[in-house]
Amino acid sequence: MNSTSRNPLLTHPDDIESFIDRVSVQKILALDTEFLRVSTYFPKLCLIQLASADGSNALIDPLEIEADQLKLLLEKISGVFVLHSASQDLEVLSGALGFNMPRLFDTQVAYAMVGEEDQLGYAALVEKLLGVSLTKAFTRTDWCQRPLSAGQIEYAIHDVEYLCDIHELLKAKLESSGKLNWALEEFENRTTLAYQYSEESLFKKFRGLGDLSPMQQNKLKCLVMWREQVAQQKNRPREWIVSNLDLLTLAKSETTTIAQLKELKVDSRAMNRYGSQILQAFEEKRDAIHSGKLIWSLKKPLTADQRTELKQLKSRLQSIAVDYGISPGLIANGKDLECILREETGRLSYGWRSTVCKDLF
């Protein structure tokens, strides 16, 4: 650590700008974030950790600087951002600051790309590659509390100070194995996905969507989109507005009045608070609800022959993973393999995966 180790937590905008100006020309810069999302819809950014290959590091306090100003400072950085398991960090920085990361190197993805374990945590990766054991004492802590304890500060610095060394090790392995371009493609794809808003993702936790009638499906979509708007406006978790289970119950019901809503086996407090809004949402989407349009079709279970073929595909995937020296979990999951059996276009048809998986089709 250099001089920032004497006062690693930067709270004044001038100090933050001075540090970023100093490291902005570095070729790589390690970054991590700490945030809270317990009682809010939007994650609250509590801390940004930065470390460069020359040993400079700092903790930036986003609670003490305007979001727009911090975004502009981060946009000064010209090098590659090195993160571990970056998806949540990308989401938090985009949501809290409007900062979209232009260049990414994800050490978790890179480690899997060189044939090692998929989804390995940061502390385990540091120990495997550098032989350093990190504490996990502050994995669950309130990062928005002030002042931060000495233990929190040390933990936060450790979260980034080894990333640049790991980057160099993994980049060298990717180059020597001819997979650096594949890794860069994967980083870019994951960055793009992190910034794409998808209505489809709002329904991932619902089960049995294909069993619903067209009217019920359209009612559920109406309810989910209404809840999303309310949750954002109130900055409260979705389930705090109306639970998924209650939304399904509402979608299956034929209620048209407040009194009928209150008779359902749903949260009465939610109905007292939002019942009129729910009925209004139904009225506004009346045409769509009664359109008869099917949103989700019920997928037929795999046949016995297809289940046998799926096992064969999984076995072939393992062989391909060994041949290319890539973790099988990074190449494909069960859903990807099912796409092959159902003759659906999936991610195995594009980019580096299409090269690696050509013999699976």
C-alpha positions as a printed Julia matrix, in Angstrom:
361×3 Matrix{Float64}:
   0.0     0.0     0.0
   1.19    3.49   -0.66
   0.19    6.77    1.01
  -3.52    6.03    0.78
  -3.03    3.25    3.35
  -2.58    5.96    6.03
  -6.05    7.27    5.27
  -7.68    4.76    2.92
 -11.25    6.05    3.26
 -11.66    9.07    1.01
 -14.66   11.22    1.89
 -13.87   14.61    0.4
 -14.58   15.09   -3.32
 -11.18   16.74   -3.84
  -9.35   13.75   -2.34
 -11.4    11.34   -4.42
 -10.68   13.31   -7.59
  -6.97   13.47   -6.76
  -6.73    9.7    -6.3
  -8.67    8.9    -9.47
  -6.58   11.37  -11.48
  -3.47    9.56  -10.25
  -4.65    6.05  -11.21
  -6.77    6.91  -14.25
  -3.89    6.28  -16.67
  -3.12    2.81  -15.27
  -3.68   -0.04  -17.74
  -5.72   -1.98  -15.21
  -7.63   -0.96  -12.08
  -9.22   -3.35   -9.6
 -12.67   -2.44   -8.35
 -15.2    -3.81   -5.9
 -18.32   -2.42   -4.27
 -20.15   -2.87   -1.01
 -23.87   -2.22   -0.94
 -27.09   -2.89    0.93
 -30.38   -4.08   -0.5
 -32.44   -5.29    2.43
 -35.33   -2.86    2.68
 -35.07   -1.11   -0.68
 -35.79   -1.85   -4.33
 -32.64   -0.11   -5.52
 -29.35   -1.23   -3.95
 -27.7     1.43   -1.82
 -24.06    1.91   -2.77
 -22.05    2.1     0.46
 -18.42    1.84   -0.63
 -16.22    1.6    -3.72
 -12.8    -0.04   -3.4
 -10.1     0.69   -5.96
  -6.57   -0.68   -6.32
  -3.99   -0.33   -9.08
  -1.08   -2.5   -10.11
   1.42    0.0    -8.68
   0.07   -0.55   -5.16
  -2.17    2.51   -4.93
  -5.49    1.8    -3.27
  -8.37    3.67   -1.73
 -11.86    3.31   -0.37
 -14.24    5.85   -1.84
 -17.18    6.91    0.28
 -20.12    7.41   -2.11
 -22.21    8.77    0.75
 -20.06   11.92    0.78
 -20.04   12.83   -2.91
 -22.77   13.56   -5.44
 -23.55   10.6    -7.69
 -23.15   12.65  -10.89
 -19.75   13.89   -9.79
 -18.55   10.39   -8.88
 -19.78    9.04  -12.22
 -17.76   11.67  -14.08
 -14.67   10.81  -12.07
 -15.0     7.07  -12.79
 -15.42    7.86  -16.47
 -11.93    9.4   -16.43
 -10.41    5.96  -15.94
  -8.97    4.75  -19.25
  -7.81    1.27  -18.28
  -9.5    -2.09  -17.88
 -11.57   -2.6   -14.73
 -10.73   -5.86  -12.96
 -13.53   -7.33  -10.87
 -14.43  -10.72   -9.45
 -17.95  -11.97  -10.21
 -18.89   -8.58  -11.58
 -22.62   -8.83  -12.32
 -23.92   -7.3    -9.07
 -21.23   -4.61   -9.06
 -22.19   -3.61  -12.6
 -25.85   -3.42  -11.62
 -25.15   -1.37   -8.49
 -22.84    1.12  -10.21
 -25.31    1.58  -13.04
 -28.31    1.97  -10.76
 -26.68    4.2    -8.15
 -24.44    6.34  -10.36
 -25.56    5.76  -13.93
 -22.03    4.47  -14.59
 -21.77    1.71  -17.18
 -18.4    -0.02  -17.18
 -16.7     0.31  -20.55
 -13.98   -2.36  -20.19
 -14.15   -5.41  -17.93
 -11.95   -8.33  -16.89
 -13.82  -10.71  -14.59
 -11.41  -12.95  -12.7
 -14.11  -15.5   -11.81
 -14.98  -15.98  -15.49
 -11.32  -16.0   -16.51
 -10.5   -18.71  -13.96
 -13.26  -20.91  -15.4
 -12.07  -20.15  -18.94
  -8.64  -21.63  -18.17
 -10.26  -24.89  -17.13
 -10.54  -24.42  -13.43
 -13.51  -24.37  -11.08
 -16.63  -22.48  -12.13
 -18.22  -19.91   -9.77
 -15.22  -19.85   -7.39
 -15.4   -17.15   -4.73
 -12.82  -14.38   -4.42
 -11.24  -15.54   -1.13
 -10.87  -19.09   -2.44
  -9.31  -17.8    -5.66
  -6.79  -15.66   -3.76
  -5.79  -18.65   -1.67
  -5.49  -20.98   -4.68
  -3.44  -18.62   -6.85
  -1.51  -16.56   -4.31
  -1.53  -18.68   -1.16
  -3.05  -15.87    0.9
  -5.83  -16.64    3.36
  -8.45  -13.9     3.73
 -10.89  -13.44    6.59
 -14.61  -13.72    5.93
 -15.54  -11.96    9.16
 -17.19   -9.0     7.44
 -19.01  -10.78    4.63
 -22.32   -9.82    6.27
 -22.01   -6.36    7.73
 -23.61   -2.94    7.44
 -21.32   -1.19    4.99
 -23.32    2.03    5.16
 -22.63    2.54    8.85
 -20.17    5.27    9.73
 -17.55    5.31   10.98
 -16.26    2.1     9.42
 -14.3    -0.04   11.85
 -10.62   -0.81   11.33
 -11.6    -4.4    10.57
 -14.09   -3.32    7.91
 -11.51   -1.07    6.27
  -8.88   -3.82    6.2
 -11.42   -6.31    4.79
 -12.52   -3.86    2.1
  -8.94   -3.18    0.98
  -8.2    -6.92    0.82
 -11.19   -7.3    -1.5
  -9.29   -5.5    -4.26
  -5.59   -5.46   -3.49
  -4.94   -8.93   -4.98
  -7.04   -8.56   -8.11
  -4.33   -6.97  -10.26
  -1.89   -9.81   -9.52
  -4.6   -12.37  -10.28
  -5.4   -10.54  -13.51
  -1.8   -10.88  -14.68
  -1.68  -14.6   -13.88
  -4.98  -15.38  -15.59
  -4.36  -13.15  -18.58
  -1.05  -14.94  -19.2
  -2.81  -18.33  -19.07
  -5.53  -17.11  -21.43
  -2.94  -15.81  -23.89
  -0.84  -18.97  -23.8
  -3.91  -21.16  -24.39
  -5.27  -18.95  -27.18
  -8.48  -18.16  -25.27
  -8.0   -14.49  -24.43
 -10.34  -13.31  -27.19
 -12.99  -15.78  -26.03
 -12.7   -14.42  -22.5
 -12.94  -10.82  -23.71
 -16.05  -11.76  -25.68
 -17.59  -13.33  -22.58
 -16.78  -10.24  -20.48
 -18.46   -8.02  -23.07
 -21.52  -10.26  -23.27
 -21.96  -10.24  -19.51
 -21.55   -6.49  -19.35
 -24.21   -6.05  -22.01
 -26.61   -8.38  -20.19
 -26.1    -6.54  -16.91
 -27.38   -3.33  -18.48
 -30.31   -4.81  -20.36
 -33.72   -4.48  -18.74
 -35.71   -7.62  -19.37
 -39.38   -8.05  -18.53
 -38.79  -11.79  -18.79
 -36.49  -11.7   -15.75
 -39.38  -10.44  -13.59
 -41.17  -13.77  -13.99
 -38.27  -16.14  -13.26
 -39.46  -16.92   -9.73
 -42.98  -17.79  -10.83
 -43.7   -21.46  -11.42
 -46.36  -23.02  -13.62
 -46.83  -20.02  -15.9
 -47.65  -22.32  -18.81
 -50.52  -23.82  -16.79
 -52.32  -20.48  -16.61
 -55.04  -19.61  -19.1
 -54.36  -16.76  -21.56
 -56.51  -14.41  -19.43
 -54.7   -15.4   -16.24
 -51.31  -14.95  -17.9
 -52.2   -11.45  -19.07
 -53.59  -10.57  -15.65
 -50.37  -11.77  -14.03
 -48.27   -9.71  -16.44
 -50.44   -6.69  -15.65
 -49.97   -7.25  -11.92
 -46.22   -7.8   -12.13
 -45.65   -4.65  -14.19
 -47.88   -2.64  -11.84
 -45.96   -3.93   -8.81
 -42.65   -3.12  -10.49
 -43.7     0.49  -10.94
 -44.92    0.82   -7.34
 -41.79   -0.85   -5.92
 -39.57    1.56   -7.85
 -41.6     4.59   -6.83
 -41.55    3.62   -3.16
 -38.05    2.15   -3.33
 -39.2    -0.97   -1.51
 -38.61   -4.67   -2.3
 -41.17   -6.17   -4.67
 -42.37   -8.7    -2.11
 -43.05   -5.88    0.35
 -45.67   -4.51   -2.03
 -47.52   -7.74   -2.91
 -45.97  -11.21   -2.73
 -45.5   -13.44   -5.76
 -47.9   -15.97   -4.25
 -50.58  -13.3    -3.82
 -50.05  -12.05   -7.37
 -50.71  -15.56   -8.67
 -53.84  -15.81   -6.53
 -55.07  -12.47   -7.89
 -54.33  -13.48  -11.47
 -56.36  -16.69  -11.08
 -59.31  -14.94   -9.44
 -62.24  -13.27  -11.17
 -62.6   -10.44   -8.68
 -63.87   -7.08   -9.87
 -64.49   -5.24   -6.59
 -62.56   -4.28   -3.46
 -64.88   -6.43   -1.36
 -64.1    -9.48   -3.5
 -60.36   -8.81   -3.28
 -60.55   -8.8     0.5
 -62.26  -12.19    0.48
 -59.28  -13.81   -1.24
 -56.59  -15.63    0.73
 -54.1   -12.83    0.26
 -52.47  -10.22    2.5
 -55.38   -8.06    3.69
 -53.09   -5.13    4.47
 -51.81   -5.11    0.91
 -55.37   -5.21   -0.41
 -56.39   -2.33    1.86
 -53.45   -0.32    0.61
 -53.37   -1.27   -3.07
 -56.72   -2.86   -3.89
 -58.08    0.12   -5.82
 -54.8     0.45   -7.74
 -54.93   -3.22   -8.7
 -58.48   -2.94  -10.03
 -57.51    0.22  -11.92
 -54.52   -1.61  -13.45
 -56.86   -4.39  -14.58
 -59.19   -1.83  -16.15
 -56.36   -0.05  -17.97
 -55.13   -3.36  -19.42
 -58.62   -4.7   -20.08
 -58.07   -5.18  -23.81
 -54.81   -7.09  -23.29
 -56.31   -9.22  -20.52
 -59.21  -10.26  -22.75
 -57.14  -10.6   -25.92
 -56.77  -14.36  -25.61
 -53.05  -13.98  -26.3
 -50.85  -16.69  -24.83
 -47.66  -15.28  -23.3
 -46.05  -18.46  -21.97
 -46.65  -21.83  -23.55
 -46.39  -25.02  -21.55
 -43.27  -26.91  -22.56
 -43.74  -30.61  -22.99
 -41.58  -32.73  -20.68
 -38.63  -34.4   -22.34
 -39.41  -37.84  -23.67
 -37.58  -40.89  -22.39
 -35.4   -40.85  -25.51
 -34.64  -37.16  -25.03
 -33.7   -37.71  -21.38
 -31.29  -40.41  -22.51
 -29.88  -38.06  -25.14
 -29.54  -35.32  -22.52
 -27.31  -37.59  -20.44
 -25.22  -38.25  -23.54
 -24.93  -34.52  -24.22
 -23.76  -33.91  -20.66
 -21.11  -36.61  -21.08
 -19.96  -35.1   -24.37
 -19.87  -31.66  -22.75
 -17.48  -32.99  -20.13
 -15.19  -34.31  -22.87
 -15.34  -31.0   -24.75
 -14.5   -29.13  -21.54
 -11.41  -31.29  -21.06
 -10.35  -30.9   -24.69
 -10.59  -27.11  -24.62
  -9.48  -26.66  -21.01
 -12.62  -24.76  -19.99
 -14.89  -25.39  -17.02
 -18.01  -27.21  -18.3
 -20.23  -24.93  -16.21
 -18.98  -21.92  -18.14
 -19.61  -23.54  -21.5
 -23.2   -24.68  -20.96
 -25.88  -25.53  -18.43
 -28.82  -27.92  -18.55
 -31.08  -25.33  -20.15
 -28.57  -24.82  -22.96
 -28.46  -28.54  -23.65
 -32.26  -28.77  -23.61
 -32.34  -26.09  -26.33
 -30.41  -28.48  -28.56
 -32.9   -31.27  -27.94
 -35.87  -28.99  -28.57
 -34.18  -27.55  -31.68
 -34.34  -24.04  -30.2
 -31.78  -21.32  -30.81
 -29.76  -20.63  -27.68
 -26.45  -19.11  -26.68
 -24.55  -22.21  -27.85
 -25.29  -21.08  -31.41
 -23.3   -17.86  -31.08
 -19.78  -16.6   -30.46
 -17.06  -18.67  -28.84
 -19.56  -21.25  -27.6
 -20.58  -22.08  -31.17
 -16.95  -22.99  -31.88
 -16.52  -25.06  -28.77
 -19.92  -26.78  -29.01
 -20.1   -27.46  -32.74
 -19.92  -31.23  -32.17
 -22.9   -31.17  -29.81
 -25.36  -30.32  -32.6
